[in-house]
Amino acid sequence: MSDIFTGTVAVIGLGYIGLPTAAALATRGVQVVGVDINPDTVKTIARGEAPFVEPDLAVAVSGAVAMGHLTASTEPPEADAFIIAVPTPSDADHTADLTYVRNAVEQIAPRLRGGEIVILESTSPPGTCLAVSEWLGELRPDLRMPHAGEGTADVYVAHCPERVLPGRIMIEIVTNDRVIGGITPRCAEKAAAIYRVFAQGRLVLSDAASAEMAKLVENSYRDVNIAFANELSLICEKLKLDVWEIIELANHHPRVNILKPGPGVGGHCIAVDPWFIVSAAPDLARLIRTAREVNDRKPDHVAEQVIDKASRFHSPTIACLGLAFKANVEDLRESPAVTIVGEIARALPDTDILVAEPFVDSLPPALDGLTNLRLARTLDAVDAADIVVLLVEHDQFLALNRSVLAGKVVYDTRGVWR
């Protein structure tokens, strides 16, 4: 019987990955302290509430807090294990900004007594987990870190990248296979004991750098395939062909499965992670770089098309449906829809633009200062519009009666109203 962890856990970072991980552990009886620098997030969780919308998360947080298994703090406690789930954004040159990871390590280091497990869940370039071990060694020279390679380590360091889909996080965090890479094999085994508490999928043990690279490869694979579909959409548009029909026909081949095109690629993972591979091997990652460029360019193309359609009107009203990066979530991170709406609004400052996004109550900061933009209910936006732009496949939009689109110019980036 494999070991299952029975100690206490501190989860550093209570965002879209950290909080579900904390809840998954706490609802199964582990004592968890969630740590976040945002005091409002900490207060919300302390009340037993989730600070963002994700199916089943609020129930899990409420139950874990009520049972006394989940608490929240702005400062990390002493614990038997630390899980780092902080952002790893990219800099202007697309290299990984590891500032949040370094800050988490500096918070953890004074709490170490020996015997702890430190797990990096944040998506990161190969070598980051090793850097975590080295940083801990610099901050705590009294403790032997696993990278030193001499004798038994006092602290175990591993990387376990998340691989969940927003909207299904609480399901997939349990059911998906997990890759766990340790600085040493013993580190991987120690980390695996924690995930055995709640994970039903297979736990695949490896080394830290391979686990880091595997996560980047997963998202780059998806990005390349999406880029193929998006590039096809541009070609078919030029040739005046229906790209969705072309893809449907091609997919009848038993070994072809082309994805659907869209307005771009969003979310913190696919829109960011491939650049980490490009940064690691810029002379070799030519296909991955090109795919990123294709997908990054798609929102600009969509905005240009809408602006062109608007030029045919004297004073049009435009309805933009959706701001989230994917259907039926409130997550706006790296969303191409936000980019598109912003570009249209800036190019047409005298045009009234109504934005329907049922999962948010206010426009994001990226759209601040654009006085020609305002949120509106879906039906109100469509009814008032001369041009309707579908950017996100929210169920609410798909349920619209097609009759409400009669007489309007419709630009459907998702191919659902063909």
Secondary structure by P-SEA (a helix, b strand, c coil): ccccccbbbbbccccccaaaaaaaaaaaccbbbbbbccaaaaaaaaaccccccccaaaaaaaaaaaacccccccccccccbbbbbccccccccccccaaaaaaaaaaaccccccbbbbbbccccccaaaaaaaaaaaaacccccccccccccccbbbbbbbbbcccccaaaaaccbbbbbbbccaaaaaaaaaaaacccccbbbbbcaaaaaaaaaaaaaaaaaaaaaaaaaaaaaaaacccaaaaaaaaaccccbbbbbbcccccccccccaaaaaaaaccccaaaaaaaaaaaaaaaaaaaaaaaaaaaaccbbbbbbcccccccccccccccaaaaaaaaaaaacccbbbbbbbcccccccccccccccbbbbcaaaaaaaccbbbbcccccccccccccccccccccccccccc
